[in-house]
Amino acid sequence: MSLFSQYLQERTDRQILETDFGFATYTINNDKSVYIEDLYVVPELRKTGLASKLTNDIIDLAKAQGCTKLYGSVVPTAKTSTDSMKAFLAFGMKLDSSTNNFIVLSKDI
């Protein structure tokens, strides 16, 4: 487990799923939903399916705990927000809500 993972688990309610090439942070909520907060894949392996694999692994963990809904968010002003939005939509997520600086997407799992 990386130092970053240890830090997150000590200081927050977030969980982390890591590989040698990327990671995702997520929270399983009391309302039977899972929220993916961060998803990172090294640049040379983007568009290879690794982000989808990380997401599917989190979905499997969440379903085992009774979750039925997946959430993710995009901050439109973030540097890579367009790529994030495209990835969420390609994964089958739909717009759940939005404000000027925060877009929430969701998907039944």
Summary of the structure (lengths in Angstrom):
residues: 109
radius of gyration: 13.5
end to end distance: 27.5
largest distance: 36.3
contacts: 287
relative contact order: 0.15
helix: 34%
strand: 36%
